Amino acid sequence: MKRLLLTALMFLLLLGTAHAGDAPCKQTYGDGGTVYKLATGSPGELGLLEALADAFNAKHGTTMCWVKAGSGKSLSLLKAGDVDACMVHAPAAEKQAVADGWAVDRTLIGSNEFYIVGPLNDPAGIAGAKDAADAYARIAKAGALFLSRGDNSGTHKKELAIWKKAGIQPEGKWYVVTKDFMMATLKRADAEGGYFMTDSSTWIMGKKDLSRTKILFRGDPMLINTYHALASPAGAPNHELAVEFIKFLASPEGQGIVADYGRKEYGEGMYNDAEYAKQYDH
């Protein structure tokens, strides 16, 4: 009987995601018969998405499939109809998606910030930089090891914007592209003695495992990192459910989860809520 029940549940999961292409689930949350897919990167990797999904699924009898992808890939999956919603931090691309009509209900859900971290001895001297572009210029001038995700993620898009502001096209042996996610690249920077731009949420969770790296530059308004959720357009499978989940993210309950996430484990929240983030929204 148990085997039959498990087989039936798997059939329902496959049926519920059949419309959504072949984007694989990194994790599934919940055990309801209706399955919806959401793509995101760090909020899934750090556990915030699971906390939000658990609260939503308990009220709606649903199951979330998390597709692990950076912001650029997440938006591409949404455009292709491979996911029902995404949580991303790429404002210009998000606005274009809405203007083009393949994404709707763009909603601010919170923020964190970027830190430029690096070796304890700071060979490029970025601790004295006047802004993020100056910090990057110092790294390039020194030829100091810099790790880039290089994956069209929101972090990579922000990094490229800073290089552009600095008037620099990064290239050479000092500039290493990892094609990896945030935590993995942060740990590699620590192991290899390199500079990296990490988000504050990943830093809070990962810093206990880092021995050679510290925060060297922060505070430039350009480094504030706002997150939005977007849904598939009307008429798409699971459109209504995706919109309902986004409404939950913006609700007092959802915002409470965002603001409190990590506080018990790490002594500080890992994300700011939308009320705080709106001063930096653009």
Short mmCIF file of the C-alpha atoms (twelve columns), coordinates in Angstrom:
data_MODEL
# 
_entry.id   MODEL 
# 
loop_
_atom_site.group_PDB 
_atom_site.id 
_atom_site.type_symbol 
_atom_site.label_atom_id 
_atom_site.label_alt_id 
_atom_site.label_comp_id 
_atom_site.label_asym_id 
_atom_site.label_seq_id 
_atom_site.Cartn_x 
_atom_site.Cartn_y 
_atom_site.Cartn_z 
_atom_site.pdbx_PDB_model_num 
ATOM 1   C CA . MET A 1   0.000  0.000  0.000   1 
ATOM 2   C CA . LYS A 2   2.823  2.413  0.908   1 
ATOM 3   C CA . ARG A 3   4.505  1.751  -2.449  1 
ATOM 4   C CA . LEU A 4   1.228  2.444  -4.290  1 
ATOM 5   C CA . LEU A 5   0.790  5.732  -2.446  1 
ATOM 6   C CA . LEU A 6   4.342  6.824  -3.259  1 
ATOM 7   C CA . THR A 7   3.833  5.908  -6.925  1 
ATOM 8   C CA . ALA A 8   0.607  7.902  -7.026  1 
ATOM 9   C CA . LEU A 9   2.284  10.925 -5.447  1 
ATOM 10  C CA . MET A 10  5.145  10.832 -7.943  1 
ATOM 11  C CA . PHE A 11  2.612  10.642 -10.779 1 
ATOM 12  C CA . LEU A 12  0.868  13.738 -9.446  1 
ATOM 13  C CA . LEU A 13  4.174  15.581 -9.184  1 
ATOM 14  C CA . LEU A 14  5.076  14.713 -12.757 1 
ATOM 15  C CA . LEU A 15  1.605  15.632 -13.977 1 
ATOM 16  C CA . GLY A 16  1.709  18.963 -12.187 1 
ATOM 17  C CA . THR A 17  5.059  19.923 -13.717 1 
ATOM 18  C CA . ALA A 18  4.541  18.519 -17.199 1 
ATOM 19  C CA . HIS A 19  3.676  21.944 -18.597 1 
ATOM 20  C CA . ALA A 20  6.864  23.459 -17.311 1 
ATOM 21  C CA . GLY A 21  9.471  22.021 -19.649 1 
ATOM 22  C CA . ASP A 22  12.429 20.059 -18.440 1 
ATOM 23  C CA . ALA A 23  13.827 22.474 -15.826 1 
ATOM 24  C CA . PRO A 24  14.921 20.098 -13.048 1 
ATOM 25  C CA . CYS A 25  13.902 20.569 -9.430  1 
ATOM 26  C CA . LYS A 26  16.828 21.159 -7.088  1 
ATOM 27  C CA . GLN A 27  14.429 20.601 -4.168  1 
ATOM 28  C CA . THR A 28  10.695 20.184 -3.664  1 
ATOM 29  C CA . TYR A 29  8.815  21.652 -0.705  1 
ATOM 30  C CA . GLY A 30  5.407  20.412 0.380   1 
ATOM 31  C CA . ASP A 31  3.389  17.336 -0.546  1 
ATOM 32  C CA . GLY A 32  0.279  18.763 -2.189  1 
ATOM 33  C CA . GLY A 33  -1.091 17.561 -5.513  1 
ATOM 34  C CA . THR A 34  -0.683 20.894 -7.321  1 
ATOM 35  C CA . VAL A 35  2.933  21.640 -8.179  1 
ATOM 36  C CA . TYR A 36  4.321  25.026 -9.176  1 
ATOM 37  C CA . LYS A 37  7.866  25.855 -10.223 1 
ATOM 38  C CA . LEU A 38  9.930  28.805 -9.070  1 
ATOM 39  C CA . ALA A 39  13.453 29.701 -10.169 1 
ATOM 40  C CA . THR A 40  15.933 31.561 -7.987  1 
ATOM 41  C CA . GLY A 41  19.523 31.362 -6.793  1 
ATOM 42  C CA . SER A 42  20.766 32.450 -3.370  1 
ATOM 43  C CA . PRO A 43  17.348 32.651 -1.621  1 
ATOM 44  C CA . GLY A 44  16.992 28.954 -2.392  1 
ATOM 45  C CA . GLU A 45  20.588 28.080 -1.607  1 
ATOM 46  C CA . LEU A 46  20.397 29.822 1.788   1 
ATOM 47  C CA . GLY A 47  17.012 28.376 2.788   1 
ATOM 48  C CA . LEU A 48  14.787 31.474 2.689   1 
ATOM 49  C CA . LEU A 49  12.725 30.035 -0.165  1 
ATOM 50  C CA . GLU A 50  12.029 26.854 1.777   1 
ATOM 51  C CA . ALA A 51  10.764 28.845 4.760   1 
ATOM 52  C CA . LEU A 52  8.450  30.875 2.510   1 
ATOM 53  C CA . ALA A 53  7.273  27.835 0.546   1 
ATOM 54  C CA . ASP A 54  6.507  25.833 3.684   1 
ATOM 55  C CA . ALA A 55  4.265  28.594 5.037   1 
ATOM 56  C CA . PHE A 56  2.473  29.072 1.709   1 
ATOM 57  C CA . ASN A 57  2.050  25.366 0.943   1 
ATOM 58  C CA . ALA A 58  0.553  24.709 4.380   1 
ATOM 59  C CA . LYS A 59  -2.281 27.098 3.527   1 
ATOM 60  C CA . HIS A 60  -2.828 26.008 -0.078  1 
ATOM 61  C CA . GLY A 61  -2.111 22.281 -0.166  1 
ATOM 62  C CA . THR A 62  0.534  22.760 -2.843  1 
ATOM 63  C CA . THR A 63  4.078  21.678 -3.644  1 
ATOM 64  C CA . MET A 64  6.872  23.973 -4.825  1 
ATOM 65  C CA . CYS A 65  9.609  22.816 -7.152  1 
ATOM 66  C CA . TRP A 66  12.695 24.990 -6.721  1 
ATOM 67  C CA . VAL A 67  14.760 25.341 -9.880  1 
ATOM 68  C CA . LYS A 68  18.227 26.563 -8.926  1 
ATOM 69  C CA . ALA A 69  19.320 29.319 -11.305 1 
ATOM 70  C CA . GLY A 70  20.862 32.775 -11.203 1 
ATOM 71  C CA . SER A 71  18.776 35.794 -12.158 1 
ATOM 72  C CA . GLY A 72  19.565 35.752 -15.875 1 
ATOM 73  C CA . LYS A 73  18.773 32.056 -16.216 1 
ATOM 74  C CA . SER A 74  15.702 32.371 -13.972 1 
ATOM 75  C CA . LEU A 75  14.250 35.036 -16.245 1 
ATOM 76  C CA . SER A 76  15.023 32.936 -19.323 1 
ATOM 77  C CA . LEU A 77  13.189 29.989 -17.758 1 
ATOM 78  C CA . LEU A 78  10.185 32.191 -17.008 1 
ATOM 79  C CA . LYS A 79  10.144 33.523 -20.569 1 
ATOM 80  C CA . ALA A 80  10.268 29.994 -21.968 1 
ATOM 81  C CA . GLY A 81  7.404  28.843 -19.721 1 
ATOM 82  C CA . ASP A 82  9.666  26.410 -17.910 1 
ATOM 83  C CA . VAL A 83  8.819  27.915 -14.509 1 
ATOM 84  C CA . ASP A 84  5.760  29.684 -13.140 1 
ATOM 85  C CA . ALA A 85  7.566  32.394 -11.167 1 
ATOM 86  C CA . CYS A 86  11.019 33.634 -10.243 1 
ATOM 87  C CA . MET A 87  12.759 35.614 -7.504  1 
ATOM 88  C CA . VAL A 88  15.562 37.690 -8.993  1 
ATOM 89  C CA . HIS A 89  17.787 40.739 -8.522  1 
ATOM 90  C CA . ALA A 90  18.307 42.174 -12.006 1 
ATOM 91  C CA . PRO A 91  16.133 45.329 -12.132 1 
ATOM 92  C CA . ALA A 92  16.770 46.386 -15.737 1 
ATOM 93  C CA . ALA A 93  16.122 42.898 -17.101 1 
ATOM 94  C CA . GLU A 94  13.029 42.542 -14.908 1 
ATOM 95  C CA . LYS A 95  11.531 45.775 -16.206 1 
ATOM 96  C CA . GLN A 96  12.211 44.721 -19.776 1 
ATOM 97  C CA . ALA A 97  10.491 41.392 -19.155 1 
ATOM 98  C CA . VAL A 98  7.364  43.190 -17.943 1 
ATOM 99  C CA . ALA A 99  7.492  45.643 -20.857 1 
ATOM 100 C CA . ASP A 100 7.779  42.744 -23.300 1 
ATOM 101 C CA . GLY A 101 4.741  41.073 -21.740 1 
ATOM 102 C CA . TRP A 102 6.128  37.692 -20.739 1 
ATOM 103 C CA . ALA A 103 6.341  38.523 -17.015 1 
ATOM 104 C CA . VAL A 104 3.773  40.170 -14.757 1 
ATOM 105 C CA . ASP A 105 3.166  41.216 -11.152 1 
ATOM 106 C CA . ARG A 106 6.746  42.385 -10.531 1 
ATOM 107 C CA . THR A 107 6.785  42.829 -6.752  1 
ATOM 108 C CA . LEU A 108 9.504  44.061 -4.392  1 
ATOM 109 C CA . ILE A 109 10.104 41.471 -1.685  1 
ATOM 110 C CA . GLY A 110 13.256 42.631 0.099   1 
ATOM 111 C CA . SER A 111 16.948 43.357 -0.166  1 
ATOM 112 C CA . ASN A 112 20.433 42.658 1.047   1 
ATOM 113 C CA . GLU A 113 23.710 44.251 -0.012  1 
ATOM 114 C CA . PHE A 114 26.938 43.328 -1.686  1 
ATOM 115 C CA . TYR A 115 30.257 43.213 0.138   1 
ATOM 116 C CA . ILE A 116 33.603 43.228 -1.614  1 
ATOM 117 C CA . VAL A 117 35.629 40.734 0.360   1 
ATOM 118 C CA . GLY A 118 39.212 39.641 0.043   1 
ATOM 119 C CA . PRO A 119 42.495 38.602 1.674   1 
ATOM 120 C CA . LEU A 120 43.218 39.738 5.211   1 
ATOM 121 C CA . ASN A 121 46.261 41.742 4.052   1 
ATOM 122 C CA . ASP A 122 44.261 43.500 1.285   1 
ATOM 123 C CA . PRO A 123 47.075 43.659 -1.316  1 
ATOM 124 C CA . ALA A 124 45.083 46.007 -3.582  1 
ATOM 125 C CA . GLY A 125 44.270 48.405 -0.739  1 
ATOM 126 C CA . ILE A 126 40.534 48.509 -1.434  1 
ATOM 127 C CA . ALA A 127 39.664 49.224 2.195   1 
ATOM 128 C CA . GLY A 128 40.549 52.844 1.415   1 
ATOM 129 C CA . ALA A 129 38.471 53.061 -1.771  1 
ATOM 130 C CA . LYS A 130 36.006 55.916 -2.159  1 
ATOM 131 C CA . ASP A 131 33.377 53.783 -3.913  1 
ATOM 132 C CA . ALA A 132 32.892 50.358 -5.474  1 
ATOM 133 C CA . ALA A 133 34.295 51.420 -8.854  1 
ATOM 134 C CA . ASP A 134 37.452 52.722 -7.162  1 
ATOM 135 C CA . ALA A 135 37.780 49.408 -5.305  1 
ATOM 136 C CA . TYR A 136 37.571 47.496 -8.569  1 
ATOM 137 C CA . ALA A 137 40.048 49.857 -10.235 1 
ATOM 138 C CA . ARG A 138 42.546 49.215 -7.425  1 
ATOM 139 C CA . ILE A 139 42.168 45.457 -7.820  1 
ATOM 140 C CA . ALA A 140 42.767 45.701 -11.569 1 
ATOM 141 C CA . LYS A 141 45.767 48.012 -11.157 1 
ATOM 142 C CA . ALA A 142 47.338 45.622 -8.651  1 
ATOM 143 C CA . GLY A 143 46.570 42.586 -10.794 1 
ATOM 144 C CA . ALA A 144 45.217 40.973 -7.646  1 
ATOM 145 C CA . LEU A 145 43.223 37.757 -7.984  1 
ATOM 146 C CA . PHE A 146 39.523 38.495 -8.504  1 
ATOM 147 C CA . LEU A 147 36.853 35.820 -8.823  1 
ATOM 148 C CA . SER A 148 33.802 36.441 -10.995 1 
ATOM 149 C CA . ARG A 149 30.800 34.171 -11.192 1 
ATOM 150 C CA . GLY A 150 30.586 34.974 -14.898 1 
ATOM 151 C CA . ASP A 151 27.161 33.347 -15.162 1 
ATOM 152 C CA . ASN A 152 24.775 36.200 -16.085 1 
ATOM 153 C CA . SER A 153 23.399 36.105 -12.536 1 
ATOM 154 C CA . GLY A 154 22.245 39.260 -10.789 1 
ATOM 155 C CA . THR A 155 25.595 39.336 -9.013  1 
ATOM 156 C CA . HIS A 156 27.470 39.079 -12.306 1 
ATOM 157 C CA . LYS A 157 25.321 41.823 -13.856 1 
ATOM 158 C CA . LYS A 158 26.104 44.107 -10.908 1 
ATOM 159 C CA . GLU A 159 29.803 43.272 -11.150 1 
ATOM 160 C CA . LEU A 160 29.848 44.195 -14.848 1 
ATOM 161 C CA . ALA A 161 28.090 47.485 -14.086 1 
ATOM 162 C CA . ILE A 162 30.828 48.345 -11.578 1 
ATOM 163 C CA . TRP A 163 33.601 47.510 -14.045 1 
ATOM 164 C CA . LYS A 164 31.839 49.695 -16.623 1 
ATOM 165 C CA . LYS A 165 31.639 52.583 -14.163 1 
ATOM 166 C CA . ALA A 166 35.351 52.117 -13.459 1 
ATOM 167 C CA . GLY A 167 36.070 52.236 -17.189 1 
ATOM 168 C CA . ILE A 168 37.764 48.842 -17.109 1 
ATOM 169 C CA . GLN A 169 37.366 45.706 -19.216 1 
ATOM 170 C CA . PRO A 170 38.595 43.012 -16.810 1 
ATOM 171 C CA . GLU A 171 40.885 40.460 -18.396 1 
ATOM 172 C CA . GLY A 172 44.087 38.625 -17.659 1 
ATOM 173 C CA . LYS A 173 45.286 35.868 -15.370 1 
ATOM 174 C CA . TRP A 174 44.176 37.836 -12.304 1 
ATOM 175 C CA . TYR A 175 40.511 37.737 -13.426 1 
ATOM 176 C CA . VAL A 176 39.087 34.233 -12.903 1 
ATOM 177 C CA . VAL A 177 35.574 33.200 -13.982 1 
ATOM 178 C CA . THR A 178 34.118 30.388 -11.888 1 
ATOM 179 C CA . LYS A 179 30.714 29.755 -13.543 1 
ATOM 180 C CA . ASP A 180 29.554 28.753 -10.070 1 
ATOM 181 C CA . PHE A 181 27.059 29.928 -7.464  1 
ATOM 182 C CA . MET A 182 27.625 32.409 -4.674  1 
ATOM 183 C CA . MET A 183 28.653 30.218 -1.748  1 
ATOM 184 C CA . ALA A 184 30.952 28.029 -3.819  1 
ATOM 185 C CA . THR A 185 32.698 31.060 -5.308  1 
ATOM 186 C CA . LEU A 186 33.039 32.724 -1.902  1 
ATOM 187 C CA . LYS A 187 34.688 29.605 -0.485  1 
ATOM 188 C CA . ARG A 188 36.985 29.385 -3.487  1 
ATOM 189 C CA . ALA A 189 38.031 33.028 -3.000  1 
ATOM 190 C CA . ASP A 190 38.902 32.202 0.598   1 
ATOM 191 C CA . ALA A 191 40.889 29.122 -0.411  1 
ATOM 192 C CA . GLU A 192 42.822 30.918 -3.157  1 
ATOM 193 C CA . GLY A 193 43.293 34.298 -1.481  1 
ATOM 194 C CA . GLY A 194 41.194 36.242 -3.970  1 
ATOM 195 C CA . TYR A 195 38.758 39.139 -4.009  1 
ATOM 196 C CA . PHE A 196 35.066 38.506 -4.594  1 
ATOM 197 C CA . MET A 197 31.785 40.423 -4.414  1 
ATOM 198 C CA . THR A 198 29.396 38.391 -2.271  1 
ATOM 199 C CA . ASP A 199 25.946 39.231 -1.034  1 
ATOM 200 C CA . SER A 200 25.595 39.896 2.674   1 
ATOM 201 C CA . SER A 201 23.213 36.966 3.207   1 
ATOM 202 C CA . THR A 202 25.732 34.452 1.907   1 
ATOM 203 C CA . TRP A 203 28.454 36.108 3.972   1 
ATOM 204 C CA . ILE A 204 26.416 35.803 7.174   1 
ATOM 205 C CA . MET A 205 25.878 32.084 6.628   1 
ATOM 206 C CA . GLY A 206 29.308 31.254 5.271   1 
ATOM 207 C CA . LYS A 207 31.718 33.398 7.291   1 
ATOM 208 C CA . LYS A 208 32.204 30.775 10.010  1 
ATOM 209 C CA . ASP A 209 33.952 28.578 7.438   1 
ATOM 210 C CA . LEU A 210 36.261 31.318 6.114   1 
ATOM 211 C CA . SER A 211 39.714 31.831 7.588   1 
ATOM 212 C CA . ARG A 212 41.548 33.999 5.061   1 
ATOM 213 C CA . THR A 213 38.865 36.465 4.010   1 
ATOM 214 C CA . LYS A 214 37.223 39.557 5.458   1 
ATOM 215 C CA . ILE A 215 34.897 42.362 4.367   1 
ATOM 216 C CA . LEU A 216 37.070 45.087 2.871   1 
ATOM 217 C CA . PHE A 217 34.553 47.408 1.228   1 
ATOM 218 C CA . ARG A 218 30.844 48.076 1.705   1 
ATOM 219 C CA . GLY A 219 28.412 50.979 1.887   1 
ATOM 220 C CA . ASP A 220 28.264 52.283 -1.684  1 
ATOM 221 C CA . PRO A 221 24.537 52.703 -2.548  1 
ATOM 222 C CA . MET A 222 25.344 50.956 -5.830  1 
ATOM 223 C CA . LEU A 223 25.907 47.792 -3.804  1 
ATOM 224 C CA . ILE A 224 22.349 47.614 -2.438  1 
ATOM 225 C CA . ASN A 225 20.711 44.508 -3.881  1 
ATOM 226 C CA . THR A 226 16.916 44.508 -4.284  1 
ATOM 227 C CA . TYR A 227 14.912 41.345 -4.945  1 
ATOM 228 C CA . HIS A 228 11.673 41.146 -6.905  1 
ATOM 229 C CA . ALA A 229 9.318  38.300 -7.725  1 
ATOM 230 C CA . LEU A 230 7.705  37.944 -11.151 1 
ATOM 231 C CA . ALA A 231 4.999  35.606 -12.430 1 
ATOM 232 C CA . SER A 232 4.134  34.036 -15.751 1 
ATOM 233 C CA . PRO A 233 1.512  36.007 -17.745 1 
ATOM 234 C CA . ALA A 234 -2.246 35.451 -17.702 1 
ATOM 235 C CA . GLY A 235 -3.215 32.316 -19.586 1 
ATOM 236 C CA . ALA A 236 -0.056 30.435 -18.666 1 
ATOM 237 C CA . PRO A 237 -0.437 27.239 -16.617 1 
ATOM 238 C CA . ASN A 238 -0.370 28.000 -12.886 1 
ATOM 239 C CA . HIS A 239 -0.496 31.764 -13.498 1 
ATOM 240 C CA . GLU A 240 -3.071 32.270 -10.745 1 
ATOM 241 C CA . LEU A 241 -1.085 30.190 -8.261  1 
ATOM 242 C CA . ALA A 242 2.130  32.050 -9.089  1 
ATOM 243 C CA . VAL A 243 0.381  35.378 -8.529  1 
ATOM 244 C CA . GLU A 244 -1.036 34.085 -5.248  1 
ATOM 245 C CA . PHE A 245 2.440  33.115 -4.067  1 
ATOM 246 C CA . ILE A 246 3.790  36.558 -4.939  1 
ATOM 247 C CA . LYS A 247 0.933  38.163 -2.999  1 
ATOM 248 C CA . PHE A 248 1.947  35.985 -0.049  1 
ATOM 249 C CA . LEU A 249 5.545  37.205 -0.334  1 
ATOM 250 C CA . ALA A 250 4.307  40.792 -0.035  1 
ATOM 251 C CA . SER A 251 1.866  40.036 2.804   1 
ATOM 252 C CA . PRO A 252 2.650  40.754 6.469   1 
ATOM 253 C CA . GLU A 253 3.268  37.035 7.057   1 
ATOM 254 C CA . GLY A 254 5.595  36.686 4.096   1 
ATOM 255 C CA . GLN A 255 7.448  39.881 4.922   1 
ATOM 256 C CA . GLY A 256 7.863  38.732 8.513   1 
ATOM 257 C CA . ILE A 257 9.562  35.566 7.290   1 
ATOM 258 C CA . VAL A 258 11.872 37.604 5.026   1 
ATOM 259 C CA . ALA A 259 12.853 40.049 7.775   1 
ATOM 260 C CA . ASP A 260 13.399 37.416 10.491  1 
ATOM 261 C CA . TYR A 261 15.118 34.756 8.430   1 
ATOM 262 C CA . GLY A 262 18.461 33.761 9.952   1 
ATOM 263 C CA . ARG A 263 18.071 35.870 13.088  1 
ATOM 264 C CA . LYS A 264 17.754 32.895 15.444  1 
ATOM 265 C CA . GLU A 265 20.656 30.972 13.905  1 
ATOM 266 C CA . TYR A 266 23.082 33.824 13.226  1 
ATOM 267 C CA . GLY A 267 22.019 36.626 15.554  1 
ATOM 268 C CA . GLU A 268 21.041 38.911 12.670  1 
ATOM 269 C CA . GLY A 269 18.534 38.864 9.854   1 
ATOM 270 C CA . MET A 270 19.881 37.830 6.461   1 
ATOM 271 C CA . TYR A 271 17.505 39.999 4.439   1 
ATOM 272 C CA . ASN A 272 15.740 43.342 4.788   1 
ATOM 273 C CA . ASP A 273 12.019 43.527 4.104   1 
ATOM 274 C CA . ALA A 274 10.354 45.424 1.268   1 
ATOM 275 C CA . GLU A 275 9.583  48.445 3.446   1 
ATOM 276 C CA . TYR A 276 13.310 48.976 3.978   1 
ATOM 277 C CA . ALA A 277 14.253 47.986 0.440   1 
ATOM 278 C CA . LYS A 278 11.899 50.416 -1.302  1 
ATOM 279 C CA . GLN A 279 14.209 53.351 -0.597  1 
ATOM 280 C CA . TYR A 280 16.710 51.682 -2.925  1 
ATOM 281 C CA . ASP A 281 14.228 50.326 -5.463  1 
ATOM 282 C CA . HIS A 282 14.676 51.537 -9.013  1 
# 
